[in-house]
Amino acid sequence: YKGNINTTFTQGIFSKYNFGTSHFYKTKKLNLNLSYNFAPRKDFINLDGETNFINNTGVYSRWLTDFEHTKRFKTHNAGLVLDYQLDDRNEINITSNAQLTPFGTYESAQNTVIRNQLNSIDSTFTTASFKDENKTNISGDITFKHRFKENGSLMVNGHYTNFNLSRTQDAQSDYFRPDDSFIREFNFFTDANQDIEIVTAQVDYMGLLGDTNLETGVKSSFINSQSALDYFTTNSGMILDSELSDNFLYDEKVYAAYASISHDWEKWSLKAGLRAEHTQSKGTSLALASSNDLEYFELFPSVYILHNSNENHSFSFDYSRKLSRPRYEDLNPFRTFINENIFLEGNPNLTPSFSNNFNLNYTLNQEFFFDFYYRDNGNYISKLSFQDNENQILRDITQNVLESTSYGFDFNYGKSITNNWYLYSYVSIFHEDETFLALESNNIEATNNFNGIYVDITNYITLSKDGTFKGEAGLTYLSGFLEGSYTLSETTNLNFGLRKSLWKRRALLSLSLNDILGKANARKTSKYLNQDNNFLAVPE
């Protein structure tokens, strides 16, 4: 038996800590591990934004927003791992995890100044929003493993996940004239719930065909998601708004099979595989009395080739076709509000995206790593921002882009300069582009592209002979990036840290300084056609 108790404490704008304990018990046939962790947190983020609403004369209304957001939650995590050896060739494994957040609150305070075409203050408004959240996520796995007498092994696995989320929001906006006299108020309340059940079953076989490794298997997944949101205006009592309320049901069935082989020669290595997948899904909106049905069969090949010319030079090439599915919360046709003019909107019409990925790598002396890559991201699932200039609304919506590509060159170098100093460096030169439908610009195709560079240089230094006192200093630079319809500004992050182990490494004391230059957070700008908005979010 072994057990331990651990705790950590972090001081930012708000203090944060967690407490944990783990216990391990072992016999000849049994391994048992139990763990528990409690982590209360309080986080803060400040955001300033600008939205320029445009008509045929140019910018006619400019909204300048200052937003402060405080998040509090208390999370319990518990885990169980049990391994039992039935005999020399058979064993069973049971794993379970539970994450419970019975207490979670989000408090937001927003101040907005509205300026007219002459840049004079037209009006102002404030929004106070309070969200209350309860979340549970419980999962379990049971696995049986059998090793055959000659060669090979068989594994059978079953998995179950249950996720539940309930959230309410109470918000009030007050509007004022330039002289601070009251104009009107707008209040609303939302009540949202989501339940997700996931059941999977799979069988995998690993063995040899002569000198060639073989892996093959089948897997079935069954997902059921039920979501509901009720939206009430509360200016004159609680009145249900049926147009902004809905119940959404989503069911998905996935049947997959795969096979792969790998073989090593003196200077060459090869691994190739193929996965086949058949998917059926159905999303139903009860309020709209409509449903989206999707069924497809797809193949996903992959290949990896390695050539070692000698001990100093190696080359490799790999290709894979991959699948990305929409998140269940993105499929819900609901709105998550900051206020009545700014919200995030779900999209039940999302479809999976398929990508083709190519990599060519060269390694020199096991120290210098070069990677040339190209990715056809296909109808990539992206979060896009659109402003309705007529109704003065700003919304984010998740959408399949029309096309997206990425390509570039990466360089890695890491080496111990001295016994006490290790240097790591990474450089990436890249291109990103996305073409999407501009929903608030007459559905014109818009392309967002960016050529950039990323640099990371970090030094790890041992400051004591016994290795208990260590430090690190690093600098990262990003010239910019794409994030949906937004382009991110350049960022520079200089950081410094010290760590000291105490009492034979039973305790650890650390000090970290991050964003020393105050340039680590990027301003996100969406500016094309009749769209012009930006914001800067600064976490604590």
C-alpha positions in Angstrom: 0.0 0.0 0.0 1.1 3.5 -0.8 -0.8 6.8 -0.3 -0.2 10.5 -0.5 -1.8 13.8 0.2 -1.0 16.8 -2.0 -2.0 20.4 -2.3 -1.1 23.4 -4.5 -1.7 27.1 -4.1 -1.5 29.8 -6.8 -1.9 33.5 -6.3 -3.1 35.6 -9.2 -5.6 38.4 -9.0 -7.6 35.8 -7.1 -6.0 33.0 -5.1 -6.5 29.4 -6.2 -5.8 26.1 -4.6 -6.5 22.4 -4.9 -6.4 19.5 -2.5 -5.9 15.9 -3.6 -5.2 12.4 -2.3 -4.3 9.1 -4.0 -4.0 5.6 -2.7 -2.4 2.5 -4.4 -2.8 -1.1 -3.2 -1.2 -4.1 -4.9 -1.2 -7.8 -4.5 0.0 -10.6 -6.7 -3.0 -10.4 -9.0 -4.6 -7.1 -8.1 -3.6 -3.4 -8.7 -6.0 -0.8 -7.2 -5.6 3.0 -7.5 -8.1 5.5 -6.0 -7.8 9.2 -6.3 -9.7 12.3 -5.3 -9.1 16.0 -6.0 -11.0 19.2 -4.9 -10.3 22.4 -6.8 -12.1 25.6 -6.0 -11.2 28.5 -8.4 -12.0 32.1 -9.0 -10.9 33.5 -12.4 -11.1 37.0 -13.9 -10.9 38.2 -17.5 -11.2 41.8 -18.8 -12.3 42.5 -22.4 -12.5 45.7 -24.4 -14.2 45.6 -27.8 -15.2 47.9 -30.7 -17.9 47.3 -33.3 -18.4 49.8 -36.2 -21.8 49.4 -37.7 -21.8 50.4 -41.4 -24.4 51.7 -43.8 -24.1 53.2 -47.4 -22.5 56.3 -46.0 -19.8 54.5 -43.9 -19.6 54.0 -40.1 -22.8 55.4 -38.6 -22.5 53.9 -35.1 -19.5 52.9 -33.1 -20.0 50.7 -30.0 -17.1 50.7 -27.5 -17.4 48.1 -24.8 -15.6 47.3 -21.6 -16.4 43.9 -20.2 -15.4 42.3 -16.9 -16.1 38.6 -16.2 -15.5 36.7 -13.0 -15.9 32.9 -12.8 -16.2 30.9 -9.6 -16.5 27.1 -9.5 -15.8 24.2 -7.1 -14.9 21.0 -8.9 -14.6 17.5 -7.4 -12.7 14.8 -9.4 -12.6 11.1 -8.4 -10.9 8.3 -10.2 -10.7 4.5 -9.9 -8.3 2.1 -11.8 -8.5 -1.6 -11.1 -6.4 -4.2 -12.8 -6.9 -7.9 -12.0 -4.9 -10.7 -13.6 -7.1 -13.8 -14.0 -4.2 -16.0 -15.1 -1.0 -15.8 -17.1 -2.8 -14.8 -20.4 -6.0 -13.1 -19.2 -6.6 -9.8 -17.3 -9.5 -7.4 -16.7 -9.3 -3.6 -16.3 -12.0 -1.3 -14.8 -11.6 2.4 -15.0 -14.0 5.1 -13.8 -13.8 8.9 -13.6 -16.3 11.4 -12.1 -16.1 15.1 -12.4 -18.7 17.0 -10.4 -19.1 20.8 -10.4 -22.2 21.4 -8.2 -21.3 25.1 -7.8 -20.4 27.3 -10.7 -21.2 31.0 -11.2 -20.3 33.5 -13.9 -20.7 37.2 -13.1 -20.4 39.8 -15.9 -20.4 43.6 -15.9 -20.5 45.4 -19.2 -20.3 49.1 -20.0 -20.9 50.3 -23.6 -20.6 53.7 -25.1 -22.4 54.3 -28.4 -21.0 57.1 -30.6 -22.6 58.5 -33.7 -21.2 59.3 -37.1 -19.7 62.5 -35.8 -18.0 60.5 -33.0 -20.3 62.2 -30.3 -21.8 60.1 -27.6 -25.3 59.0 -28.7 -26.1 56.9 -25.7 -24.7 54.4 -23.2 -25.9 51.2 -21.6 -24.8 48.8 -18.9 -25.4 45.1 -18.6 -25.2 42.9 -15.5 -25.4 39.2 -16.0 -25.3 36.3 -13.5 -25.1 32.7 -14.5 -25.6 29.7 -12.2 -24.3 26.3 -13.4 -24.3 22.7 -12.3 -22.3 20.1 -14.2 -21.5 16.4 -13.9 -19.4 14.1 -16.1 -19.2 10.4 -15.2 -17.5 7.8 -17.3 -16.5 4.2 -17.0 -14.6 1.6 -19.0 -14.3 -2.2 -18.7 -11.6 -4.0 -20.7 -10.7 -7.6 -21.1 -7.3 -8.6 -22.5 -6.2 -12.0 -23.7 -2.7 -13.0 -24.9 -2.6 -16.0 -27.2 -0.2 -18.8 -26.6 1.7 -18.4 -29.8 1.6 -14.7 -30.6 -0.9 -11.8 -30.6 -3.4 -10.4 -28.2 -7.2 -9.6 -28.2 -8.8 -6.7 -26.3 -12.5 -6.2 -25.8 -13.7 -2.8 -24.4 -16.9 -1.2 -23.3 -17.3 2.4 -22.4 -20.1 4.6 -21.0 -20.3 8.4 -20.4 -23.0 10.5 -18.9 -22.8 14.2 -19.1 -25.3 16.6 -17.5 -25.3 20.4 -17.6 -27.9 22.8 -16.2 -27.5 26.6 -16.4 -29.6 29.6 -15.7 -28.8 33.2 -16.7 -30.4 36.4 -15.3 -29.4 39.6 -17.1 -30.4 43.3 -17.1 -29.5 46.1 -19.4 -30.1 49.8 -18.6 -29.9 52.4 -21.4 -29.0 56.1 -20.8 -28.8 59.4 -22.7 -25.5 61.3 -22.9 -26.5 63.3 -19.8 -27.0 60.0 -17.9 -30.8 60.3 -17.8 -32.5 56.9 -18.0 -34.1 55.8 -21.3 -35.2 52.2 -20.8 -34.3 48.7 -19.5 -34.3 45.3 -21.0 -34.2 42.1 -18.8 -34.2 38.5 -19.7 -33.8 35.1 -18.0 -32.8 31.7 -19.6 -33.0 28.2 -18.3 -30.8 25.6 -20.2 -30.2 21.9 -19.8 -28.2 19.3 -21.7 -27.9 15.6 -21.2 -25.5 13.5 -23.2 -25.1 9.7 -23.1 -22.3 7.9 -25.0 -21.9 4.1 -25.3 -19.1 2.5 -27.2 -18.0 -1.1 -27.7 -14.8 -2.2 -29.5 -12.7 -5.3 -30.2 -9.0 -5.0 -31.2 -6.5 -7.7 -32.3 -2.7 -7.3 -32.4 -0.4 -10.0 -33.8 2.2 -11.0 -36.3 2.0 -12.1 -39.9 5.5 -13.5 -40.3 7.7 -10.5 -39.5 5.0 -8.0 -40.1 2.9 -6.4 -37.3 -0.8 -6.5 -37.8 -3.4 -4.5 -35.9 -7.2 -4.7 -36.7 -10.4 -4.0 -34.9 -14.0 -2.8 -35.0 -15.8 -0.2 -33.0 -19.4 1.0 -32.5 -20.5 4.2 -30.9 -24.0 5.4 -29.9 -24.6 9.0 -28.8 -27.8 10.5 -27.6 -28.0 14.2 -26.7 -31.1 16.1 -25.4 -30.9 19.9 -25.0 -33.4 22.5 -24.0 -33.4 26.2 -23.5 -36.3 28.4 -22.4 -35.9 32.2 -22.9 -38.0 34.6 -20.9 -38.3 38.4 -21.0 -38.7 39.7 -17.5 -39.5 43.4 -17.9 -43.1 42.8 -17.0 -43.1 39.4 -15.3 -41.7 36.2 -16.8 -42.9 35.9 -20.4 -41.7 32.9 -22.5 -40.4 33.9 -25.9 -41.1 30.8 -28.0 -39.0 32.1 -31.0 -35.9 32.0 -28.8 -36.8 28.8 -27.0 -36.3 25.2 -28.2 -35.8 21.6 -27.5 -33.1 19.9 -29.6 -32.6 16.1 -29.9 -29.5 14.6 -31.5 -28.8 10.9 -32.1 -25.6 9.5 -33.7 -24.5 6.0 -34.6 -21.0 5.3 -35.8 -19.7 1.9 -37.0 -16.0 1.7 -37.8 -13.4 -0.9 -38.7 -9.7 -0.6 -39.2 -6.6 -2.5 -40.2 -2.9 -1.5 -40.2 0.4 -3.2 -40.8 4.0 -2.2 -40.0 7.3 -3.6 -41.0 11.0 -2.7 -40.3 14.0 -3.4 -42.5 17.6 -2.4 -42.0 17.2 1.2 -43.1 13.5 1.4 -43.9 10.3 1.3 -41.9 6.7 1.3 -43.2 3.3 1.6 -41.5 0.1 1.7 -43.5 -3.5 1.5 -42.4 -7.1 2.0 -43.5 -10.1 2.9 -41.4 -13.7 2.6 -42.7 -16.5 4.4 -41.1 -20.3 4.5 -41.5 -22.2 7.2 -39.7 -25.9 7.9 -39.2 -27.1 11.0 -37.4 -30.3 12.9 -36.8 -30.9 16.3 -35.2 -34.4 17.4 -34.5 -35.7 20.8 -33.4 -39.0 20.5 -31.7 -39.8 24.2 -31.8 -39.1 24.4 -35.5 -40.6 20.9 -36.2 -37.6 20.2 -38.5 -34.9 17.6 -38.6 -31.5 17.2 -40.2 -30.6 13.6 -41.3 -27.1 12.7 -42.3 -25.6 9.4 -43.4 -22.2 8.8 -45.0 -19.6 6.1 -45.5 -15.9 7.2 -45.7 -12.5 5.7 -45.9 -9.5 7.1 -44.0 -6.1 5.8 -45.3 -2.8 6.5 -43.7 0.8 5.8 -44.5 4.2 6.4 -42.8 7.6 5.8 -44.5 10.9 6.2 -42.7 14.4 5.9 -44.2 17.5 6.0 -42.0 20.4 6.8 -44.4 22.9 6.5 -41.5 23.1 7.4 -37.8 23.2 11.1 -38.7 20.5 11.4 -41.4 16.9 10.2 -41.5 13.9 11.1 -43.7 10.2 10.4 -43.3 7.0 11.0 -45.1 3.5 10.5 -43.8 0.0 11.1 -45.1 -3.4 10.7 -43.4 -7.0 11.6 -44.1 -8.8 12.6 -40.9 -12.3 13.5 -39.7 -13.5 16.2 -37.4 -17.1 16.1 -36.0 -19.1 19.1 -34.7 -19.2 19.4 -31.0 -22.7 18.6 -29.6 -23.0 22.0 -28.0 -22.3 23.6 -31.4 -25.2 21.7 -33.0 -27.7 23.1 -30.5 -29.7 25.9 -32.3 -29.7 28.0 -29.1 -28.3 31.4 -28.3 -25.9 32.1 -25.4 -26.2 35.8 -24.6 -23.8 38.4 -23.3 -26.6 40.8 -23.7 -29.5 41.1 -26.1 -27.2 42.5 -28.8 -24.2 40.1 -28.5 -24.6 36.4 -28.5 -23.2 33.0 -29.6 -25.6 31.0 -31.8 -25.6 27.2 -32.4 -25.9 25.7 -35.9 -27.8 22.4 -36.4 -26.7 22.3 -40.0 -23.1 21.6 -39.2 -21.5 18.6 -41.0 -18.2 16.7 -40.4 -15.1 18.0 -42.1 -12.5 15.9 -43.8 -8.8 16.8 -44.1 -5.8 15.5 -46.0 -2.5 15.9 -44.2 1.0 15.6 -45.7 4.3 15.8 -43.8 7.9 15.5 -45.0 10.5 15.3 -42.2 14.3 15.4 -42.0 16.4 14.8 -38.9 20.0 15.7 -38.6 22.2 14.2 -35.9 19.1 13.5 -33.7 19.3 17.3 -32.8 17.9 19.2 -35.7 14.4 18.4 -36.8 12.9 19.9 -40.0 9.2 19.4 -41.0 7.5 20.6 -44.2 3.7 20.2 -44.1 0.6 20.8 -46.2 -3.0 20.4 -45.0 -6.1 20.6 -47.0 -8.6 21.2 -44.1 -11.6 20.9 -46.3 -14.9 22.3 -45.0 -13.3 23.0 -41.6 -15.6 23.8 -38.7 -14.9 27.3 -37.6 -16.3 29.9 -35.3 -17.2 33.0 -37.3 -18.3 36.5 -36.2 -21.0 38.5 -38.1 -22.5 41.9 -37.4 -26.0 42.8 -38.5 -25.5 46.5 -39.4 -29.2 47.3 -39.7 -30.3 45.8 -36.3 -27.0 46.5 -34.6 -26.3 42.9 -33.5 -23.0 41.0 -33.2 -23.2 37.2 -33.2 -20.8 34.3 -33.3 -21.9 31.2 -35.1 -20.1 27.9 -35.8 -20.0 27.2 -39.6 -18.5 24.9 -42.1 -16.1 27.0 -44.2 -16.1 26.5 -48.0 -12.4 25.6 -48.0 -9.3 25.9 -45.8 -5.6 25.2 -46.3 -2.5 25.3 -44.1 1.2 24.9 -45.1 4.5 25.7 -43.7 7.9 24.8 -42.3 8.8 23.9 -38.7 12.2 23.7 -37.2 13.1 22.1 -33.8 16.4 22.2 -31.9 17.0 21.0 -28.4 20.4 20.3 -26.7 22.2 20.3 -23.4 24.7 23.2 -23.7 26.2 22.3 -20.3 25.4 19.8 -17.6 23.1 22.5 -16.0 21.7 24.2 -19.1 19.3 22.8 -21.7 18.2 25.0 -24.6 15.0 24.4 -26.6 14.1 26.3 -29.7 11.2 26.0 -32.2 10.5 28.1 -35.3 7.5 27.8 -37.5 6.9 29.7 -40.8 3.3 29.2 -41.9 0.4 30.1 -44.2 -3.3 29.8 -43.2 -6.4 30.6 -45.2 -10.2 30.1 -44.9 -13.0 30.9 -47.4 -16.5 31.2 -45.9 -19.9 32.6 -46.6 -20.3 36.1 -45.3 -23.8 35.7 -43.9 -24.3 39.5 -43.3 -22.8 40.5 -46.6 -25.3 39.0 -49.1 -23.7 35.6 -48.7 -20.6 36.7 -50.6 -17.6 34.3 -50.4 -15.0 36.0 -48.2 -11.4 34.7 -47.8 -9.3 35.3 -44.7 -5.6 34.5 -45.1 -2.4 35.1 -43.2 1.4 34.5 -43.5 3.2 34.3 -40.2 6.0 33.2 -38.0 6.2 31.7 -34.6 9.4 31.5 -32.5 9.9 29.8 -29.1 13.2 29.9 -27.3 13.3 28.5 -23.7 16.3 27.9 -21.4 16.1 25.3 -18.6 18.8 25.8 -15.9 19.6 23.7 -12.8 20.8 26.2 -10.1 21.8 23.7 -7.4 24.1 20.7 -7.3 21.5 18.4 -5.9 19.0 19.4 -8.7 16.3 20.7 -6.3 16.6 24.3 -7.4 15.7 25.0 -11.1 14.8 27.9 -13.2 13.6 28.7 -16.7 13.4 31.7 -18.9 11.6 31.8 -22.3 10.6 34.1 -25.1 7.8 33.3 -27.6 6.8 35.5 -30.5 3.8 35.1 -32.8 3.4 37.5 -35.7 -0.3 36.8 -35.9 -2.8 34.0 -36.7 -6.2 33.2 -38.1 -9.1 32.3 -35.9 -12.3 32.0 -38.0 -13.1 35.3 -39.4 -10.7 37.0 -37.0 -7.1 37.9 -37.6 -5.0 37.9 -34.4 -2.4 40.7 -33.8 1.2 39.9 -33.0 2.1 38.8 -29.5 5.3 38.6 -27.5 5.6 36.7 -24.2 8.6 36.9 -22.0 8.4 34.6 -19.0 10.6 33.6 -16.1 10.2 30.9 -13.4 11.9 29.4 -10.4 11.2 26.0 -8.7 12.5 24.7 -5.4 11.9 21.1 -4.1 11.8 20.7 -0.4 11.8 17.8 2.1 13.2 15.2 -0.2 10.9 16.4 -3.0 7.8 16.0 -0.9 6.9 19.7 -1.5 7.5 22.1 -4.4 7.6 25.9 -4.2 7.5 27.8 -7.5 7.4 31.4 -8.7 6.3 32.2 -12.2 6.3 35.6 -14.0 4.4 35.5 -17.2 3.8 38.2 -19.8 6.5 40.4 -18.4 6.3 42.8 -21.3 2.5 43.0 -21.3 2.3 41.9 -24.9 1.1 38.2 -24.7 -2.6 38.8 -25.5 -3.7 39.3 -29.1 -6.4 41.7 -30.3 -8.8 39.9 -32.6 -10.0 41.8 -35.6 -12.7 40.9 -38.2 -12.6 43.5 -41.0 -13.9 42.7 -44.5 -16.7 43.9 -46.8 -19.3 45.5 -44.4 -17.8 44.0 -41.3 -15.6 45.9 -38.8 -15.2 44.7 -35.2 -12.4 43.8 -32.8 -11.8 42.9 -29.2 -8.9 42.3 -26.8 -9.3 39.8 -23.9 -6.9 39.8 -21.0 -7.1 37.0 -18.5 -5.6 37.4 -15.0 
